[in-house]
Amino acid sequence: MMERAYVKTVSAKDLKSLFEDEFGRLKQAVDAGKNTALVSEPYAGRDMLLDELSSNLGGAERVSFGSVADAEGDVPEDADVYLVEGCRYLYTRRIDGFENLESFVDGVAESEATVVASWNLYAWSYVRQATEVDDVFREDIVLPELGTSSIAELVASEYDITDFKSDLEETREEGGDITDRLPAGIRFRLGERSDNVFEQITALSGGNLGVARSVFESRTWEDGSEDDVGELSYEDAFMLLVVLTKEDVEHQVLEEVVSPNSLEKSIRKLSDAGYVESDDGRVTLRPERLVNAVERLERRNLVW
């Protein structure tokens, strides 16, 4: 699971404290027997929060879908609590591409189990519009963006930040800076223009802890060049949308939803631009380009 690769050094305990309100709501929902969707951007740590929930509950059944091919979506009849990771793989955007999701929704509706399903934010937004999934998941808990102070402390706990200690001290002195409460777009622009490296990391990551790690590792803030990929064609943008919603997707799935005549060209263009990586028959969204990718797709009204 690609999400784990980018949050693996953040413990479930740390995540629980970062998302204390959301974890409390999640636990209350399960205790009340409410089927719940746990939703976040790619790489933001939702499945590790599910780890913490699982350890709190004890005895919960759990399944993790790692590809479209293994996403059957059956709900066991004898489960009290059923935790499901990788729900983004339950559908594809093609004719008959929602059969597994519809079967899963029917199974949740008929089951006496309490189901907690982990969803990619952009996949969840789409299926809520395209299906009746929220008829059975009436509770959805969305993990929020993290502020600069939280991102700074996480980065400092995991990496050698000798060169940036003064920036960390400045961040600590400011504490809960008012910029953390500004609208995301304004905060992003302010962070980009800041001299404080942790404000830049927070802006480039959109407050997403997994993306922040990738931004720090790749020193993305040091790359002052503009995105010079040019205008994406509709085919390029649609393929990027599919990768955004799946995070990591097989070439075979892309061949079913993207025009075969443009697929390889789109993969090459998006790979050259740094949005995706293509290897071993799979295409993966590069975490450090998540914010840019979403901005591109928002301009085309492909995500909302």
C-alpha positions in Angstrom: 0.0 0.0 0.0 1.6 3.3 -1.1 0.1 5.3 1.7 2.0 3.3 4.3 5.3 3.9 2.4 5.0 7.7 3.1 3.8 7.6 6.7 5.6 4.6 8.0 7.7 6.4 10.6 4.7 8.2 12.1 3.3 5.9 14.8 -0.4 5.2 15.1 -0.2 6.9 18.6 1.2 10.1 17.0 -1.6 10.0 14.3 -4.2 9.6 17.0 -3.0 12.7 18.8 -2.8 14.7 15.5 -6.3 13.7 14.6 -7.7 13.5 18.2 -11.1 14.9 17.4 -11.5 12.7 14.3 -10.4 9.6 16.1 -12.8 10.4 18.9 -15.7 10.8 16.4 -14.7 7.5 14.7 -14.6 5.6 18.0 -18.0 7.0 19.0 -19.5 6.1 15.6 -18.3 2.5 16.0 -19.6 2.3 19.6 -23.0 3.5 18.3 -23.0 0.9 15.5 -22.8 3.5 12.7 -21.3 2.5 9.4 -18.6 5.1 8.8 -16.4 6.3 5.9 -12.9 7.5 7.0 -11.7 9.8 4.3 -8.5 11.6 3.5 -6.3 12.8 0.7 -3.7 10.3 -0.6 -0.9 9.5 1.8 -2.4 11.5 4.7 -2.5 8.5 7.1 -6.1 7.3 7.2 -5.1 3.6 7.1 -2.7 4.0 10.0 -5.5 5.6 11.9 -7.5 2.5 11.1 -4.6 0.5 12.7 -5.1 2.4 15.9 -8.9 1.8 15.8 -8.3 -1.9 15.2 -5.9 -2.2 18.2 -8.5 -0.3 20.4 -11.3 -2.6 19.4 -9.7 -6.0 19.4 -11.1 -8.8 17.3 -12.4 -6.6 14.5 -12.2 -8.3 11.1 -10.2 -6.5 8.4 -9.5 -6.6 4.7 -7.2 -4.5 2.6 -7.7 -4.1 -1.2 -4.4 -3.4 -3.0 -5.8 -3.4 -6.6 -8.9 -3.4 -8.6 -8.5 -7.1 -9.3 -8.7 -8.1 -5.6 -11.6 -5.8 -4.6 -14.5 -8.2 -4.3 -16.2 -6.3 -1.5 -18.0 -9.1 0.3 -19.0 -8.4 3.9 -18.6 -11.4 6.3 -21.9 -12.3 8.0 -20.4 -13.1 11.4 -18.3 -9.9 11.9 -19.2 -7.5 14.7 -16.9 -4.8 13.3 -15.5 -4.9 9.8 -12.6 -2.6 8.7 -12.0 -2.1 5.0 -9.0 -0.5 3.5 -8.5 0.5 -0.2 -12.2 1.1 -1.1 -11.0 3.3 -4.0 -10.4 0.0 -5.8 -14.0 -1.1 -5.7 -14.9 0.8 -8.9 -13.5 1.9 -12.2 -14.9 4.7 -14.4 -16.3 2.6 -17.2 -19.4 0.7 -18.2 -20.1 -2.0 -15.6 -17.2 -0.6 -13.5 -19.3 -0.2 -10.4 -20.5 -3.8 -9.9 -18.1 -4.5 -7.0 -18.9 -1.3 -5.3 -22.7 -1.9 -5.7 -22.2 -5.4 -4.3 -20.2 -4.0 -1.4 -22.9 -1.4 -0.6 -25.6 -4.1 -0.7 -23.5 -6.3 1.6 -23.1 -3.4 4.1 -26.8 -2.7 4.0 -27.7 -6.3 4.7 -25.0 -7.0 7.3 -25.4 -6.6 11.0 -21.7 -5.7 11.2 -20.6 -2.2 11.8 -18.4 -1.3 8.8 -15.6 1.3 8.7 -14.4 2.0 5.2 -11.2 3.9 4.3 -11.6 6.1 1.3 -9.4 8.3 -0.9 -11.0 11.8 -0.7 -11.3 12.3 -4.4 -12.7 8.8 -5.0 -15.2 9.3 -2.2 -16.4 12.7 -3.6 -17.0 11.0 -6.9 -18.8 7.9 -5.8 -21.1 9.9 -3.5 -22.3 11.7 -6.6 -22.4 8.7 -8.9 -23.8 6.0 -6.5 -25.9 5.6 -3.4 -22.9 4.7 -1.2 -23.7 7.3 1.4 -27.1 5.7 2.0 -25.2 3.0 4.0 -22.3 5.2 5.1 -24.2 8.1 6.7 -21.3 9.1 8.8 -18.1 10.4 7.0 -15.1 11.6 8.9 -12.6 13.6 6.8 -9.0 14.1 8.1 -8.2 17.8 8.1 -5.0 19.5 6.8 -2.3 19.9 9.4 -0.8 23.3 10.4 2.8 24.4 10.1 3.7 23.6 13.7 2.5 20.0 13.4 4.3 19.4 10.1 7.5 21.0 11.5 7.5 18.8 14.6 6.8 15.6 12.6 9.6 16.4 10.1 12.0 17.3 13.0 11.2 14.0 14.8 12.1 11.9 11.7 14.9 13.7 9.9 18.2 15.5 10.5 17.1 19.1 10.3 20.5 20.6 11.5 20.4 23.1 8.7 16.9 24.2 9.6 16.9 24.5 13.4 16.4 28.3 13.3 13.3 27.8 11.2 12.0 25.2 13.6 12.6 27.6 16.6 10.8 30.3 14.7 7.9 28.0 14.1 7.7 27.0 17.8 7.8 30.6 18.9 4.9 31.4 16.7 3.0 28.4 17.9 -0.6 28.3 16.5 0.0 30.9 13.9 -3.0 32.7 12.5 -1.9 31.6 9.0 -2.9 28.0 10.0 -6.5 29.2 10.2 -6.6 31.0 6.9 -8.3 29.4 3.8 -6.1 26.8 2.2 -5.5 28.7 -1.0 -4.3 31.8 0.8 -2.2 29.8 3.3 -0.6 28.0 0.4 0.5 31.2 -1.4 1.8 32.7 1.8 3.7 29.6 2.6 5.3 29.5 -0.9 6.6 33.1 -0.3 7.9 32.4 3.2 11.6 32.2 4.1 10.7 29.6 6.7 11.3 26.1 5.2 8.6 24.5 7.3 6.0 27.0 6.1 7.1 26.1 2.5 6.9 22.4 3.2 3.4 22.8 4.7 2.3 24.9 1.6 3.8 22.4 -0.9 2.2 19.5 0.9 -1.2 21.1 1.6 -0.8 20.1 5.3 -0.6 16.4 4.3 1.8 14.6 6.5 2.8 11.8 4.0 3.3 14.4 1.3 5.3 16.6 3.7 7.8 13.7 4.2 8.2 13.3 0.5 8.6 17.1 0.0 11.3 17.1 2.6 13.1 14.1 1.2 13.1 15.5 -2.3 13.8 19.1 -1.2 11.0 20.2 -3.5 11.0 23.8 -2.1 14.5 24.3 -3.5 13.2 23.7 -7.1 12.2 27.2 -8.1 11.2 26.3 -11.6 7.6 26.7 -12.7 5.6 23.7 -13.9 6.5 23.8 -17.6 4.5 20.7 -18.7 2.1 23.0 -20.6 -1.6 22.5 -21.0 -2.8 18.9 -20.4 -5.0 17.4 -23.0 -8.3 16.0 -21.7 -6.9 12.4 -22.1 -3.8 13.4 -20.0 -6.0 15.1 -17.3 -8.4 12.1 -17.2 -5.5 9.7 -16.7 -4.1 11.9 -13.9 -7.5 11.9 -12.3 -7.7 8.1 -12.3 -4.2 7.9 -10.8 -5.2 10.5 -8.2 -8.2 8.6 -7.1 -6.5 5.2 -7.1 -3.0 6.4 -5.9 -1.4 3.3 -7.4 -3.1 1.6 -10.4 -2.4 -1.2 -12.9 -1.7 -0.4 -16.6 -4.5 -2.9 -17.4 -7.0 -0.8 -15.5 -5.9 2.4 -17.2 -6.3 0.6 -20.6 -9.9 0.0 -19.7 -10.7 3.6 -18.9 -8.3 5.7 -21.0 -8.2 5.8 -24.8 -5.6 3.2 -25.9 -4.4 5.6 -28.6 -3.3 8.2 -26.0 -2.4 6.0 -22.9 1.3 5.6 -23.5 1.7 9.2 -24.6 -0.1 10.4 -21.4 1.9 8.2 -19.1 5.1 9.5 -20.7 4.0 13.1 -20.5 2.9 12.9 -16.9 6.0 10.9 -15.9 8.3 13.5 -17.6 6.4 16.2 -15.7 6.9 14.4 -12.4 3.3 13.7 -11.6 3.5 9.9 -11.8 6.0 7.0 -11.8 5.5 4.0 -14.0 7.1 0.7 -13.1 6.3 -3.0 -13.2 3.0 -2.5 -14.9 1.7 0.1 -12.4 1.4 3.8 -12.4 1.8 5.6 -9.0 1.0 9.2 -8.0 4.2 11.0 -6.8 3.3 12.4 -3.4 5.3 15.6 -3.7 3.2 16.6 -6.7 -0.2 16.0 -5.2 -1.0 19.6 -4.6 -0.1 20.5 -8.2 -2.0 17.6 -9.6 -5.2 18.6 -7.7 -4.8 22.2 -8.9 -4.5 21.1 -12.5 -7.7 18.9 -12.2 -9.6 21.6 -10.3 -9.0 24.0 -13.2 -10.7 21.4 -15.5 -13.5 20.8 -13.0 -12.5 17.2 -12.8 -12.3 17.2 -9.0 -14.4 19.2 -6.5 
